[in-house]
Amino acid sequence: MTNPGPIDYVGEKKPKAPKKPSRFAWLGGLGMIVGLFAAFIGYALLGGIVRPMILAYACDATMCATEGMVIAGWLVVALPAVLIGTTVAVSKLVGRTTRRVLFTLCAVTTLVALMFIPGRRKSFSDILDGPGADQFGDGLLWAVGALGAALAVVLLLVLIGRKAPAVERHFTVIAGVLAAALLIAAVPVAISKTYPSSVKAEEIFPTVLEMNDDVLTRTAAGDQRGCDGVLAEDSPLNREHCILTVHAAYRTDDSDAVASLWAVLYADDETADVVRDTLAKPKSETAITVLSTSHSWVLVGISAHADGATISSADRPWVMWPLRQVAYRFIGYQAGLLIDPDPGDEIHPRTT
């Protein structure tokens, strides 16, 4: 029979007519390319937001203490490393939902860590700025070094495992313990090697301060979270989020002048400048208030007679002199360059 019977058509598919390419098909490819570039640009711009935010949060949470900032920088690298190692170790022991959660956490923390890699011809000082940035960067770098050492140890264990069956059988446990030990050991080393942050009043201001052959005796010192109580009204300093306040007061041995200095820390220099510009200087005949900034710090200084007497125009230069010395001590300590103020201008010692 030349004509096929009905059974010959069972299981056969009717051939489809080929689709004609759309004239707008190229737009899809262009959209993918543009989207890829937009993702890279967005990621780069996001880093400029995420880095300062993490640094400011770490400083706020730890009051910018050296140990706290080093650990915060260390966590940026250690956290994704620990998550990745944990995910690899337990991926076959947990359910699909848990694996997805772990993979998501690994991806997010790794992308955040990559934001702290300096670009071409840049260093950490270019991408990290603000109080505690140096300590944060040191903790991050030591964590990177510890992670590199951990990877070297893992590779060494792979080579040893080929000739030592016991190592091969317990490879995951041994590698995990050694890697964790190296990461944890990097923390105390980083803290001991980094330059200490200067946020403790008793570290900045000595009990006896000698400057310009003058002897100033400290009568008060302390630090507090926030800036409440520095001014009669708290709202001006709280216009932006203040992290902490360092306070010191001194009296002089050669005159009856007393000086008090409050230094209020903010997240960055721009915020400190904005707060300083909104402060109104109090008017008083018995005290002189000086408002200024030093990087991320807003300085509030008060000069007065020890007995609270009225400050005359003739007294003003030497009554303000101790405050200048205390302010120089604080600014110099923050900058790492301690120098004595020049007594030759309008603010000078009483004997000049």
C-alpha positions as CSV (number, residue, x, y, z in Angstrom):
1,M,0.0,0.0,0.0
2,T,1.3,3.4,-1.0
3,N,-1.0,5.4,1.3
4,P,-0.1,5.2,5.0
5,G,-2.7,4.0,7.4
6,P,-3.9,5.8,10.5
7,I,-1.5,3.9,12.7
8,D,1.5,5.4,10.9
9,Y,0.6,8.8,12.4
10,V,0.7,7.7,16.0
11,G,3.4,9.4,18.0
12,E,4.4,11.7,15.2
13,K,4.6,15.5,15.8
14,K,3.4,18.0,13.4
15,P,6.4,20.0,12.2
16,K,6.3,23.6,13.4
17,A,6.9,26.5,11.1
18,P,10.2,28.2,11.9
19,K,9.9,31.5,13.8
20,K,10.8,34.6,12.0
21,P,13.4,36.6,13.9
22,S,12.0,39.8,15.4
23,R,13.5,43.1,14.2
24,F,13.8,44.1,17.9
25,A,15.6,41.0,19.1
26,W,18.9,42.9,19.3
27,L,17.3,45.0,22.1
28,G,17.4,42.0,24.4
29,G,21.1,41.6,24.0
30,L,21.7,45.3,24.4
31,G,19.6,45.3,27.5
32,M,21.7,42.5,29.1
33,I,24.9,44.3,28.4
34,V,23.6,47.6,29.8
35,G,22.2,45.8,32.8
36,L,25.6,44.1,33.5
37,F,27.4,47.5,33.3
38,A,24.7,49.1,35.5
39,A,25.1,46.3,38.1
40,F,28.9,46.9,38.2
41,I,28.4,50.7,38.5
42,G,25.7,50.3,41.1
43,Y,27.9,47.9,43.1
44,A,30.8,50.4,43.1
45,L,28.5,53.3,44.1
46,L,26.9,51.1,46.8
47,G,30.4,50.5,48.3
48,G,30.7,54.3,48.9
49,I,27.6,54.1,51.0
50,V,28.1,50.7,52.8
51,R,31.7,51.3,53.8
52,P,31.1,54.5,55.8
53,M,27.9,53.1,57.2
54,I,29.7,50.0,58.6
55,L,32.6,52.0,59.9
56,A,30.2,54.5,61.6
57,Y,28.1,51.7,63.1
58,A,31.2,49.9,64.4
59,C,32.5,53.1,66.0
60,D,29.1,53.8,67.6
61,A,28.8,50.3,68.9
62,T,32.3,50.1,70.4
63,M,32.7,53.8,71.3
64,C,35.6,53.7,68.8
65,A,37.8,51.7,71.2
66,T,40.9,50.2,69.6
67,E,39.9,46.6,70.4
68,G,36.3,47.1,69.1
69,M,37.4,48.7,65.8
70,V,40.0,46.0,65.1
71,I,37.5,43.2,65.7
72,A,35.0,45.0,63.5
73,G,37.5,45.1,60.6
74,W,38.5,41.5,61.3
75,L,34.8,40.4,61.1
76,V,34.4,41.8,57.6
77,V,36.8,39.1,56.3
78,A,36.3,36.4,59.0
79,L,32.5,36.3,58.8
80,P,32.2,35.3,55.1
81,A,35.1,32.9,55.5
82,V,33.5,31.1,58.4
83,L,30.1,31.0,56.6
84,I,31.6,29.5,53.5
85,G,33.5,26.9,55.5
86,T,30.4,26.0,57.5
87,T,28.3,25.8,54.3
88,V,30.7,23.4,52.7
89,A,30.9,21.3,55.8
90,V,27.2,20.9,56.5
91,S,25.7,21.2,53.0
92,K,25.1,17.4,52.8
93,L,23.6,17.3,56.3
94,V,21.0,20.0,56.1
95,G,17.8,20.5,54.1
96,R,17.4,22.5,50.9
97,T,16.0,25.6,52.7
98,T,18.9,25.7,55.1
99,R,21.4,25.4,52.3
100,R,19.7,28.3,50.4
101,V,19.9,30.5,53.5
102,L,23.5,29.6,54.0
103,F,24.4,30.3,50.3
104,T,22.6,33.6,50.5
105,L,24.4,34.7,53.6
106,C,27.7,33.6,52.0
107,A,27.0,35.7,48.9
108,V,25.9,38.8,50.8
109,T,28.8,38.8,53.3
110,T,31.3,38.1,50.5
111,L,30.0,41.0,48.4
112,V,30.3,43.3,51.4
113,A,33.9,42.2,52.0
114,L,34.8,42.8,48.4
115,M,33.6,46.4,48.8
116,F,36.6,46.9,51.1
117,I,39.2,46.0,48.4
118,P,40.9,49.2,47.3
119,G,40.7,50.0,43.6
120,R,43.6,50.5,41.2
121,R,46.2,53.0,42.6
122,K,44.3,53.3,45.9
123,S,45.0,52.3,49.4
124,F,42.9,51.7,52.5
125,S,43.3,55.3,53.5
126,D,41.5,56.3,50.3
127,I,38.4,54.2,50.9
128,L,38.3,54.2,54.8
129,D,37.8,57.6,56.4
130,G,36.5,58.6,59.8
131,P,37.2,57.9,63.5
132,G,38.7,54.4,64.1
133,A,39.4,53.9,60.3
134,D,43.0,53.0,60.9
135,Q,42.2,50.4,63.5
136,F,39.4,49.0,61.4
137,G,41.7,48.7,58.4
138,D,44.4,47.0,60.5
139,G,41.9,44.4,61.7
140,L,40.8,43.8,58.1
141,L,44.3,43.3,56.8
142,W,45.3,40.9,59.6
143,A,42.2,38.9,58.9
144,V,43.2,38.7,55.2
145,G,46.7,37.5,56.2
146,A,45.2,34.9,58.5
147,L,42.9,33.7,55.8
148,G,45.8,33.4,53.4
149,A,47.7,31.4,56.0
150,A,44.6,29.2,56.5
151,L,44.4,28.4,52.8
152,A,48.1,27.5,52.7
153,V,47.5,25.1,55.6
154,V,44.6,23.5,53.8
155,L,46.7,22.9,50.7
156,L,49.4,21.4,52.9
157,L,46.9,19.1,54.5
158,V,45.8,18.0,51.0
159,L,49.4,17.0,50.2
160,I,49.8,15.3,53.6
161,G,46.5,13.4,53.3
162,R,47.8,11.6,50.2
163,K,50.3,9.8,52.3
164,A,48.5,9.8,55.7
165,P,45.1,8.1,55.6
166,A,44.2,9.3,59.1
167,V,44.6,12.9,58.0
168,E,42.5,12.2,54.9
169,R,39.7,10.6,56.9
170,H,39.5,13.6,59.3
171,F,40.5,16.3,56.8
172,T,37.4,18.5,57.3
173,V,37.7,18.6,61.1
174,I,41.5,19.2,61.1
175,A,41.3,21.8,58.4
176,G,38.4,23.6,60.1
177,V,40.1,23.7,63.5
178,L,43.4,24.9,62.1
179,A,41.8,27.6,60.0
180,A,39.7,28.8,62.9
181,A,42.7,28.9,65.2
182,L,44.7,31.0,62.7
183,L,41.8,33.5,62.2
184,I,41.2,33.8,65.9
185,A,44.9,34.2,66.7
186,A,45.1,37.2,64.3
187,V,42.8,39.3,66.6
188,P,45.2,39.8,69.6
189,V,48.1,40.3,67.2
190,A,46.2,43.0,65.2
191,I,45.3,44.7,68.5
192,S,48.8,44.8,69.7
193,K,50.3,46.0,66.4
194,T,47.8,48.7,65.5
195,Y,48.1,52.3,66.6
196,P,45.7,52.8,69.6
197,S,42.7,55.1,69.1
198,S,42.6,58.2,71.2
199,V,39.1,58.3,72.8
200,K,39.9,57.8,76.5
201,A,40.1,60.9,78.6
202,E,42.6,59.5,81.1
203,E,44.9,58.4,78.2
204,I,44.8,61.7,76.5
205,F,44.9,64.0,79.5
206,P,47.6,63.3,82.2
207,T,47.1,64.0,85.8
208,V,49.7,66.8,85.6
209,L,50.0,68.6,82.3
210,E,53.3,70.5,81.7
211,M,53.3,72.8,78.7
212,N,55.3,76.1,78.1
213,D,56.9,75.6,81.5
214,D,53.4,75.8,83.1
215,V,52.0,73.1,85.4
216,L,48.3,72.3,85.1
217,T,46.7,69.9,87.5
218,R,43.7,67.8,86.3
219,T,40.6,68.1,88.4
220,A,38.2,66.0,86.3
221,A,38.3,63.5,83.5
222,G,35.8,61.2,81.9
223,D,34.1,59.8,78.8
224,Q,30.5,59.1,78.1
225,R,28.3,57.7,75.4
226,G,26.5,60.5,73.5
227,C,26.7,64.2,74.3
228,D,23.9,64.9,76.8
229,G,24.8,67.4,79.5
230,V,27.6,69.1,77.7
231,L,25.5,72.2,77.0
232,A,22.6,73.6,79.0
233,E,20.4,72.5,76.1
234,D,21.1,69.1,74.6
235,S,19.4,69.6,71.2
236,P,22.2,71.6,69.4
237,L,24.8,68.8,69.8
238,N,22.2,66.1,69.2
239,R,21.2,67.7,65.9
240,E,23.4,64.9,64.4
241,H,24.1,61.6,66.1
242,C,27.0,62.1,68.5
243,I,29.0,59.0,69.3
244,L,30.8,59.9,72.5
245,T,32.1,62.8,74.6
246,V,35.6,63.1,76.2
247,H,35.9,65.6,79.1
248,A,38.8,67.1,81.1
249,A,39.2,70.0,83.5
250,Y,42.4,71.6,84.7
251,R,43.4,74.3,87.2
252,T,46.7,76.3,87.1
253,D,49.3,76.8,89.8
254,D,50.4,80.2,88.8
255,S,47.0,81.9,88.4
256,D,43.4,81.4,89.4
257,A,42.3,80.4,85.9
258,V,40.5,77.1,85.3
259,A,39.8,75.4,82.0
260,S,37.3,72.8,80.9
261,L,37.2,71.0,77.6
262,W,34.5,68.8,76.1
263,A,35.2,66.9,72.8
264,V,32.2,65.4,71.1
265,L,32.8,62.8,68.4
266,Y,30.7,62.5,65.2
267,A,30.8,60.1,62.3
268,D,32.8,62.3,60.0
269,D,34.4,65.8,59.5
270,E,31.4,67.2,57.6
271,T,28.9,66.3,60.3
272,A,31.1,67.9,62.9
273,D,31.3,71.1,60.9
274,V,27.6,71.2,60.4
275,V,27.0,70.8,64.2
276,R,29.6,73.5,65.0
277,D,27.9,76.0,62.7
278,T,24.6,75.6,64.4
279,L,26.0,76.2,67.9
280,A,25.4,79.5,69.6
281,K,28.1,80.8,71.9
282,P,26.7,81.5,75.4
283,K,27.1,85.0,76.7
284,S,28.5,85.3,80.2
285,E,30.6,87.8,82.1
286,T,32.1,85.0,84.3
287,A,33.0,82.4,81.6
288,I,34.4,82.4,78.1
289,T,33.1,79.7,75.8
290,V,35.1,78.7,72.7
291,L,33.6,76.5,70.0
292,S,35.7,74.8,67.3
293,T,36.2,71.5,65.4
294,S,39.1,69.1,65.0
295,H,38.4,66.6,62.2
296,S,35.4,64.6,63.5
297,W,35.4,66.3,66.9
298,V,33.4,69.3,68.1
299,L,35.3,71.1,70.8
300,V,33.5,73.0,73.5
301,G,35.9,74.9,75.8
302,I,35.2,77.1,78.8
303,S,37.6,79.4,80.6
304,A,36.9,81.1,83.9
305,H,38.3,82.3,87.2
306,A,38.5,79.7,89.9
307,D,36.3,81.8,92.2
308,G,33.8,82.6,89.4
309,A,34.6,86.3,89.3
310,T,33.9,88.5,86.4
311,I,36.4,88.3,83.6
312,S,37.7,91.8,82.6
313,S,39.3,92.6,79.3
314,A,42.7,92.7,80.9
315,D,42.2,89.2,82.4
316,R,40.9,87.6,79.2
317,P,44.3,86.7,77.6
318,W,45.7,84.7,80.6
319,V,42.3,83.3,81.6
320,M,42.0,81.7,78.2
321,W,45.6,80.6,78.1
322,P,45.1,77.3,80.1
323,L,42.2,76.3,77.8
324,R,44.5,76.8,74.7
325,Q,47.0,74.5,76.3
326,V,44.4,71.8,77.1
327,A,43.0,72.1,73.5
328,Y,46.5,71.8,72.0
329,R,47.0,68.6,74.1
330,F,43.9,67.1,72.8
331,I,44.4,68.1,69.1
332,G,48.1,67.1,69.2
333,Y,47.2,63.7,70.7
334,Q,44.7,63.0,68.0
335,A,47.1,64.0,65.2
336,G,50.1,62.3,66.8
337,L,52.1,65.5,67.0
338,L,52.3,67.1,70.5
339,I,53.5,70.7,70.4
340,D,53.1,73.6,72.8
341,P,51.0,76.6,71.8
342,D,52.8,79.9,70.9
343,P,52.5,82.3,73.9
344,G,53.4,85.3,71.8
345,D,50.0,86.3,70.4
346,E,46.9,87.8,72.0
347,I,46.3,84.8,74.2
348,H,49.3,84.3,76.5
349,P,50.4,83.5,80.1
350,R,49.7,85.9,82.9
351,T,53.4,86.8,83.3
352,T,53.8,87.9,79.7
